[in-house]
Amino acid sequence: ETKVVLEQPLYEPRLKPAVAASRAEVDRANASLAALRARVVRDTQQAYYLWLATQQAVLVLEATLELAQANLAANESLYRNGKITRDLVLRAEADLLEVEQQRISAASRVRIAQGYVNLLRNAPLAAPLPRAEIDAPTVERFRERLIRRLAGSTLDPAALQQLATGRRAELKGLDAAIAGSEARQDLARAAFRPRVALGAETGIQGDDYGFSEDERYALASVILRWNLFRGGADRAALLDAREFTEQLRATRDLAAQRVRLEVQEAVEQLEVAGASLDTALKRAEAADGALRIASRKRDLGQINQAEFIDARRAMTDARLNLNRVRAEFLARIAELEYAVGVPRTIGEGTKP
């Protein structure tokens, strides 16, 4: 026996919801990929800003090391001329070694931060990164870019929350999952409807393999299938699909609330970081001025070593704090862009 069987649905209520469910699954997968991409972009940006901050911290400590070396040389000169005692020289030497230890630790943090950025970039851990400087113009440029990316909107939490609920890929993925679940409801309802198909069959049959009229045959038929009773299985499947859809809707509502909270938190953190910028800059300027005065007093022998070292430490801490606050501000911008759903791509504006 050799035969060819063809079947063409004339009325098949399961086809349309099955196609809709498959398309919704594709949309959900694409949304999940977009959400993952957005998280990687945010994490890479923030890791890169941290690396820049650690780089600048090393520069601050290297400048401080030169200052500490000059302080040691000045105290040795004063000691040789009999103006100070030996303990002040030792104090200056201890301060120099403290700064050197901080510089070594900061250099280690640079290498660790570089490795983390390259890990997110899927690059060799020791691969070089583009250098940049986080200064006041950079911060202002990123602030203006944020406003442009938010379509000129101010940092109004309510407006940004509304924007985020329509942009976040996680919510789009849940919307696609709900659409797929609704399609599965339609698929379950289709079990209650009849199916009609046109069937055609042609071939050969016989004791011998031949193609004569006695061996050839052809059939055509209209097929009706209708399950009138399946012990409640179809109704149970429909109820299960409905409950799953309601569960997805509840999950989507909770996710939307979480997105709104993320936006509110990101806005508040950005405002705090922005408010800290001026304070950190004024603190650094005041510490620089105090150190200059302390240096002149030291050269004139009008200040003891402890006061000078305190002024030096205040300057170092203020400079390191300024770098940290600026990097934190850029990281908060990246967080807000992610929360709202408008993150940059890896190659777009990651470098200051």
TORNU-714097 format. One record per residue (C-alpha): residue in three letters; x, y, z. Coordinates in Angstrom, 3 decimals. Last residue first. Example, Ala and Ser with C-alpha at 12.3 -4.5 7.8 and 13.67 -1.06 7.14 Angstrom:
REM residues 2
['SER'; [13.670; -1.060; 7.140]];
['ALA'; [12.300; -4.500; 7.800]];
REM end
This chain:
REM residues 352
['PRO'; [31.968; 61.379; 29.790]];
['LYS'; [32.108; 57.882; 28.257]];
['THR'; [28.789; 56.045; 28.324]];
['GLY'; [27.376; 58.509; 25.789]];
['GLU'; [26.052; 56.047; 23.277]];
['GLY'; [28.214; 52.976; 22.745]];
['ILE'; [26.650; 50.805; 25.431]];
['THR'; [23.146; 51.929; 24.509]];
['ARG'; [21.516; 54.656; 26.531]];
['PRO'; [18.731; 53.859; 28.948]];
['VAL'; [15.209; 55.273; 28.421]];
['GLY'; [13.024; 53.044; 30.589]];
['VAL'; [12.204; 55.428; 33.421]];
['ALA'; [14.051; 53.278; 35.957]];
['TYR'; [17.000; 52.773; 33.592]];
['GLU'; [17.328; 56.484; 32.897]];
['LEU'; [17.041; 57.147; 36.626]];
['GLU'; [19.802; 54.667; 37.443]];
['ALA'; [22.118; 56.088; 34.775]];
['ILE'; [21.560; 59.571; 36.186]];
['ARG'; [22.266; 58.207; 39.684]];
['ALA'; [25.589; 56.813; 38.415]];
['LEU'; [26.492; 60.220; 37.008]];
['PHE'; [25.775; 61.818; 40.386]];
['GLU'; [27.730; 59.099; 42.197]];
['ALA'; [30.768; 59.810; 40.021]];
['ARG'; [30.547; 63.486; 40.972]];
['VAL'; [30.075; 62.669; 44.659]];
['ARG'; [33.046; 60.262; 44.691]];
['ASN'; [35.376; 62.727; 43.007]];
['LEU'; [34.351; 65.480; 45.431]];
['ASN'; [34.798; 63.122; 48.387]];
['LEU'; [38.331; 62.247; 47.285]];
['ARG'; [39.159; 65.933; 47.046]];
['ALA'; [37.627; 66.694; 50.463]];
['ASP'; [39.377; 63.748; 52.100]];
['THR'; [42.733; 64.801; 50.666]];
['MET'; [42.259; 68.425; 51.734]];
['ALA'; [41.163; 67.458; 55.249]];
['ARG'; [44.119; 65.099; 55.503]];
['ARG'; [46.519; 67.892; 54.558]];
['ALA'; [44.951; 70.288; 57.071]];
['ASP'; [45.202; 67.643; 59.783]];
['ILE'; [48.812; 67.031; 58.764]];
['PHE'; [49.556; 70.744; 59.149]];
['GLU'; [47.906; 70.905; 62.565]];
['ALA'; [49.833; 67.864; 63.796]];
['GLN'; [53.110; 69.279; 62.545]];
['ASN'; [52.924; 72.447; 64.613]];
['ILE'; [52.213; 75.848; 63.146]];
['GLN'; [54.115; 79.149; 63.190]];
['GLY'; [57.445; 77.788; 61.998]];
['LEU'; [57.514; 80.137; 59.033]];
['ASP'; [57.465; 77.258; 56.551]];
['ARG'; [54.710; 75.643; 58.577]];
['LYS'; [52.653; 78.827; 58.520]];
['ARG'; [52.953; 78.994; 54.732]];
['SER'; [51.863; 75.370; 54.399]];
['ALA'; [48.951; 75.890; 56.809]];
['ILE'; [47.684; 78.802; 54.681]];
['ARG'; [47.852; 76.691; 51.533]];
['LEU'; [46.178; 73.813; 53.350]];
['ALA'; [43.281; 75.998; 54.497]];
['GLY'; [42.727; 77.221; 50.960]];
['ASP'; [42.679; 73.690; 49.563]];
['ALA'; [40.265; 72.591; 52.315]];
['ALA'; [37.924; 75.482; 51.531]];
['GLU'; [37.974; 74.681; 47.819]];
['ALA'; [37.304; 70.998; 48.499]];
['ARG'; [34.401; 71.800; 50.848]];
['LYS'; [32.974; 74.247; 48.315]];
['LEU'; [33.050; 71.516; 45.648]];
['ALA'; [31.474; 68.914; 47.966]];
['THR'; [28.685; 71.302; 48.953]];
['ASP'; [28.004; 72.231; 45.344]];
['LEU'; [27.775; 68.576; 44.287]];
['SER'; [25.809; 67.330; 47.304]];
['ALA'; [22.558; 68.862; 46.091]];
['GLY'; [22.905; 66.949; 42.835]];
['ALA'; [23.478; 63.656; 44.667]];
['VAL'; [20.414; 64.272; 46.831]];
['GLU'; [18.349; 65.172; 43.755]];
['LEU'; [19.567; 62.059; 41.952]];
['GLN'; [18.692; 59.894; 44.942]];
['GLU'; [15.208; 61.412; 45.081]];
['VAL'; [14.606; 60.845; 41.374]];
['ALA'; [15.887; 57.254; 41.530]];
['GLU'; [13.685; 56.475; 44.555]];
['GLN'; [10.599; 57.857; 42.848]];
['VAL'; [11.394; 55.964; 39.653]];
['GLU'; [12.004; 52.717; 41.529]];
['LEU'; [8.730; 53.173; 43.428]];
['ARG'; [6.831; 53.660; 40.177]];
['VAL'; [8.500; 50.538; 38.764]];
['ARG'; [7.490; 48.548; 41.854]];
['GLN'; [3.907; 49.714; 41.446]];
['ALA'; [3.987; 48.588; 37.814]];
['ALA'; [5.395; 45.218; 38.881]];
['LEU'; [2.559; 44.794; 41.381]];
['ASP'; [-0.028; 45.571; 38.706]];
['ARG'; [1.677; 43.142; 36.312]];
['THR'; [1.715; 40.379; 38.906]];
['ALA'; [-2.000; 40.922; 39.521]];
['ARG'; [-2.641; 40.734; 35.775]];
['LEU'; [-0.547; 37.569; 35.542]];
['GLN'; [-2.575; 35.948; 38.313]];
['GLU'; [-5.788; 36.921; 36.568]];
['THR'; [-4.517; 35.267; 33.386]];
['PHE'; [-3.559; 32.124; 35.287]];
['GLU'; [-7.043; 31.971; 36.788]];
['ARG'; [-8.639; 32.250; 33.363]];
['ALA'; [-6.398; 29.554; 31.862]];
['ASP'; [-7.195; 27.190; 34.740]];
['LEU'; [-10.914; 27.804; 34.305]];
['LEU'; [-10.652; 27.005; 30.587]];
['ALA'; [-8.695; 23.810; 31.260]];
['ALA'; [-11.266; 22.727; 33.850]];
['ARG'; [-14.066; 23.301; 31.339]];
['ASP'; [-12.267; 21.172; 28.751]];
['ALA'; [-11.587; 18.364; 31.238]];
['GLY'; [-15.198; 18.205; 32.478]];
['GLY'; [-15.561; 14.485; 31.731]];
['ARG'; [-14.742; 14.850; 28.075]];
['PHE'; [-18.243; 15.160; 26.553]];
['LEU'; [-19.474; 16.458; 23.219]];
['ASN'; [-16.119; 16.333; 21.455]];
['TRP'; [-16.902; 17.478; 17.942]];
['ARG'; [-15.082; 16.368; 14.799]];
['LEU'; [-16.603; 16.736; 11.336]];
['ILE'; [-14.718; 15.398; 8.333]];
['VAL'; [-15.689; 16.139; 4.728]];
['SER'; [-14.497; 13.387; 2.454]];
['ALA'; [-12.603; 12.557; -0.702]];
['LEU'; [-11.259; 9.156; -1.696]];
['ALA'; [-9.080; 7.931; -4.545]];
['TYR'; [-8.041; 4.382; -5.552]];
['ARG'; [-5.504; 2.680; -7.749]];
['GLU'; [-4.803; -1.079; -7.578]];
['ASP'; [-7.613; -2.391; -9.783]];
['GLU'; [-7.283; 0.532; -12.184]];
['SER'; [-3.673; -0.429; -12.848]];
['PHE'; [-0.726; 1.099; -11.049]];
['GLY'; [1.018; -1.913; -9.594]];
['TYR'; [2.749; -3.305; -6.504]];
['ASP'; [1.233; -6.760; -6.067]];
['ASP'; [-1.276; -8.027; -3.516]];
['GLY'; [-3.102; -4.735; -3.816]];
['GLN'; [-3.434; -1.124; -2.861]];
['ILE'; [-2.495; 2.137; -4.600]];
['GLY'; [-2.888; 5.760; -3.562]];
['THR'; [-5.213; 8.699; -3.131]];
['GLU'; [-6.629; 10.427; -0.093]];
['ALA'; [-8.501; 13.695; 0.305]];
['GLY'; [-9.871; 15.223; 3.501]];
['LEU'; [-11.765; 18.461; 3.974]];
['ALA'; [-11.937; 19.594; 7.589]];
['VAL'; [-14.601; 20.736; 10.039]];
['ARG'; [-13.952; 21.250; 13.730]];
['PRO'; [-16.752; 21.591; 16.251]];
['ARG'; [-16.641; 24.014; 19.158]];
['PHE'; [-16.241; 23.335; 22.893]];
['ALA'; [-12.466; 22.775; 22.564]];
['ALA'; [-12.205; 26.254; 21.060]];
['ARG'; [-12.874; 27.700; 24.510]];
['ALA'; [-9.476; 26.372; 25.665]];
['LEU'; [-7.734; 28.047; 22.730]];
['ASP'; [-9.558; 31.283; 23.475]];
['GLN'; [-8.267; 31.023; 27.038]];
['ARG'; [-4.807; 30.322; 25.612]];
['ALA'; [-5.055; 33.559; 23.668]];
['GLU'; [-5.829; 35.351; 26.940]];
['SER'; [-2.687; 33.803; 28.406]];
['GLY'; [-0.633; 34.996; 25.447]];
['ALA'; [-1.964; 38.532; 25.829]];
['ILE'; [-1.165; 38.398; 29.548]];
['ALA'; [2.380; 37.228; 28.762]];
['ALA'; [2.770; 40.046; 26.249]];
['ASP'; [1.654; 42.576; 28.860]];
['LEU'; [4.115; 40.980; 31.294]];
['GLY'; [6.928; 41.447; 28.802]];
['LYS'; [5.882; 45.045; 28.180]];
['LEU'; [6.012; 45.600; 31.933]];
['GLU'; [9.564; 44.281; 32.118]];
['ALA'; [10.539; 46.323; 29.057]];
['ARG'; [9.797; 49.579; 30.854]];
['ARG'; [8.386; 52.193; 28.501]];
['GLY'; [4.693; 52.775; 29.235]];
['THR'; [4.944; 52.434; 33.007]];
['ALA'; [8.110; 54.565; 32.908]];
['LEU'; [6.450; 57.608; 31.353]];
['GLN'; [3.696; 57.638; 33.970]];
['GLN'; [6.309; 57.324; 36.688]];
['LEU'; [8.291; 60.147; 35.075]];
['ALA'; [5.272; 62.441; 35.149]];
['ALA'; [4.502; 61.614; 38.797]];
['PRO'; [8.147; 61.875; 39.884]];
['ASP'; [8.636; 65.350; 38.374]];
['LEU'; [12.258; 65.664; 37.349]];
['THR'; [11.425; 68.151; 34.645]];
['SER'; [10.451; 66.932; 31.234]];
['GLY'; [12.400; 68.130; 28.214]];
['ALA'; [11.776; 64.932; 26.284]];
['LEU'; [13.307; 62.793; 29.045]];
['ARG'; [16.356; 62.257; 26.872]];
['ARG'; [16.790; 66.019; 26.590]];
['ILE'; [16.643; 66.478; 30.368]];
['LEU'; [19.206; 63.711; 30.844]];
['ARG'; [21.520; 65.305; 28.302]];
['GLU'; [21.428; 68.575; 30.245]];
['ARG'; [22.485; 66.819; 33.456]];
['PHE'; [25.164; 64.870; 31.602]];
['ARG'; [26.629; 68.099; 30.261]];
['GLU'; [26.558; 69.673; 33.729]];
['VAL'; [28.465; 66.748; 35.233]];
['THR'; [31.023; 66.827; 32.448]];
['PRO'; [31.510; 70.581; 32.851]];
['ALA'; [32.145; 70.086; 36.625]];
['ASP'; [34.721; 67.337; 36.209]];
['ILE'; [34.618; 63.587; 35.692]];
['GLU'; [37.706; 62.913; 33.617]];
['ALA'; [38.016; 60.380; 30.849]];
['ARG'; [40.062; 57.340; 29.930]];
['PRO'; [38.815; 54.702; 27.531]];
['LEU'; [39.279; 51.225; 29.042]];
['PRO'; [42.215; 48.879; 28.564]];
['ALA'; [41.576; 45.113; 28.552]];
['ALA'; [42.815; 43.460; 31.765]];
['LEU'; [39.596; 41.543; 32.411]];
['PRO'; [39.382; 40.318; 28.830]];
['ALA'; [36.058; 41.498; 27.347]];
['ASN'; [32.460; 40.431; 27.963]];
['ARG'; [31.557; 44.095; 28.495]];
['LEU'; [30.178; 43.308; 31.955]];
['LEU'; [33.388; 41.467; 32.801]];
['ASN'; [35.371; 44.342; 31.314]];
['VAL'; [33.711; 46.751; 33.738]];
['TYR'; [34.397; 44.361; 36.625]];
['GLY'; [38.076; 43.976; 35.678]];
['GLN'; [38.528; 47.750; 35.528]];
['ALA'; [36.949; 48.128; 38.982]];
['ILE'; [39.361; 45.520; 40.403]];
['ARG'; [42.352; 47.194; 38.746]];
['VAL'; [41.338; 50.621; 40.044]];
['ARG'; [40.718; 49.201; 43.524]];
['SER'; [44.307; 47.949; 43.600]];
['ALA'; [45.567; 51.417; 42.686]];
['ALA'; [43.510; 52.833; 45.567]];
['SER'; [45.142; 50.430; 48.031]];
['ILE'; [48.621; 51.392; 46.821]];
['ARG'; [47.751; 55.090; 47.073]];
['GLN'; [46.382; 54.688; 50.608]];
['GLN'; [49.596; 52.975; 51.688]];
['GLU'; [51.653; 55.765; 50.151]];
['VAL'; [49.547; 58.325; 52.003]];
['GLU'; [50.195; 56.584; 55.310]];
['LEU'; [53.913; 56.313; 54.538]];
['LEU'; [54.109; 60.067; 53.990]];
['ASP'; [52.220; 60.731; 57.236]];
['ALA'; [54.665; 58.514; 59.117]];
['GLU'; [57.565; 60.486; 57.628]];
['ALA'; [55.961; 63.774; 58.671]];
['ARG'; [55.545; 62.459; 62.223]];
['LEU'; [59.146; 61.271; 62.231]];
['VAL'; [60.315; 64.743; 61.245]];
['LEU'; [58.122; 66.248; 63.944]];
['ASP'; [59.642; 63.861; 66.518]];
['ARG'; [63.159; 65.056; 65.663]];
['THR'; [62.670; 68.519; 67.163]];
['ILE'; [62.095; 71.761; 65.341]];
['LYS'; [64.077; 74.944; 64.564]];
['GLY'; [67.549; 73.420; 64.852]];
['ASN'; [68.597; 74.156; 61.279]];
['ARG'; [68.839; 70.444; 60.529]];
['TYR'; [65.343; 70.004; 61.963]];
['LEU'; [63.894; 72.759; 59.782]];
['SER'; [65.434; 71.142; 56.711]];
['GLU'; [64.078; 67.734; 57.726]];
['ASN'; [60.669; 69.340; 58.244]];
['ALA'; [60.709; 70.872; 54.768]];
['ALA'; [61.760; 67.573; 53.168]];
['LEU'; [58.987; 65.717; 54.993]];
['ASN'; [56.442; 68.305; 53.890]];
['ALA'; [57.654; 68.049; 50.299]];
['GLN'; [57.230; 64.292; 50.459]];
['ALA'; [53.730; 64.729; 51.924]];
['LEU'; [52.815; 67.121; 49.110]];
['GLU'; [54.150; 64.703; 46.507]];
['LEU'; [52.095; 61.956; 48.139]];
['THR'; [49.040; 64.216; 48.095]];
['ALA'; [49.448; 64.627; 44.341]];
['GLU'; [49.663; 60.839; 44.025]];
['LEU'; [46.672; 60.503; 46.316]];
['VAL'; [44.592; 62.823; 44.152]];
['LEU'; [45.682; 60.989; 40.998]];
['VAL'; [44.783; 57.642; 42.583]];
['ALA'; [41.360; 59.010; 43.498]];
['GLN'; [40.961; 60.113; 39.884]];
['GLN'; [41.360; 56.536; 38.720]];
['THR'; [39.004; 55.318; 41.463]];
['ALA'; [36.384; 57.782; 40.273]];
['LEU'; [36.854; 56.705; 36.648]];
['TRP'; [36.413; 53.055; 37.650]];
['LEU'; [33.246; 53.933; 39.562]];
['TYR'; [31.938; 55.751; 36.487]];
['TYR'; [32.657; 52.635; 34.417]];
['ALA'; [30.843; 50.393; 36.890]];
['GLN'; [27.816; 52.690; 36.794]];
['GLN'; [27.737; 52.695; 33.009]];
['THR'; [28.205; 48.938; 32.783]];
['ASP'; [25.465; 48.276; 35.341]];
['ARG'; [23.015; 50.522; 33.502]];
['VAL'; [23.780; 49.004; 30.089]];
['VAL'; [23.564; 45.471; 31.518]];
['ARG'; [20.209; 46.247; 33.120]];
['ALA'; [18.848; 47.676; 29.858]];
['ARG'; [20.032; 44.625; 27.892]];
['LEU'; [18.295; 42.306; 30.354]];
['ALA'; [15.054; 44.242; 29.970]];
['ALA'; [15.371; 44.184; 26.167]];
['LEU'; [15.921; 40.406; 26.213]];
['SER'; [12.878; 39.932; 28.430]];
['ALA'; [10.850; 42.127; 26.058]];
['ASN'; [11.949; 40.035; 23.075]];
['ALA'; [10.958; 36.829; 24.900]];
['ARG'; [7.553; 38.275; 25.776]];
['ASP'; [6.964; 39.373; 22.187]];
['VAL'; [7.861; 35.891; 20.927]];
['GLU'; [5.472; 34.356; 23.467]];
['ALA'; [2.755; 36.741; 22.329]];
['ARG'; [3.286; 35.619; 18.756]];
['SER'; [2.935; 31.978; 19.771]];
['ALA'; [-0.258; 32.689; 21.722]];
['ALA'; [-1.754; 34.577; 18.778]];
['VAL'; [-0.945; 31.681; 16.424]];
['ALA'; [-2.631; 29.218; 18.801]];
['PRO'; [-5.589; 31.589; 19.231]];
['LYS'; [-6.100; 31.690; 15.421]];
['LEU'; [-5.688; 27.946; 14.812]];
['ARG'; [-7.911; 26.519; 17.539]];
['PRO'; [-11.259; 27.433; 15.950]];
['GLU'; [-10.643; 25.157; 12.928]];
['TYR'; [-13.317; 25.493; 10.215]];
['LEU'; [-12.410; 24.355; 6.733]];
['PRO'; [-9.206; 22.631; 7.727]];
['GLN'; [-7.384; 21.015; 4.768]];
['GLU'; [-6.301; 17.393; 5.003]];
['LEU'; [-4.225; 15.611; 2.387]];
['VAL'; [-3.314; 11.904; 2.411]];
['VAL'; [-0.973; 10.310; -0.125]];
['LYS'; [-0.940; 6.514; -0.361]];
['THR'; [1.230; 3.482; -0.909]];
['GLU'; [0.000; 0.000; 0.000]];
REM end
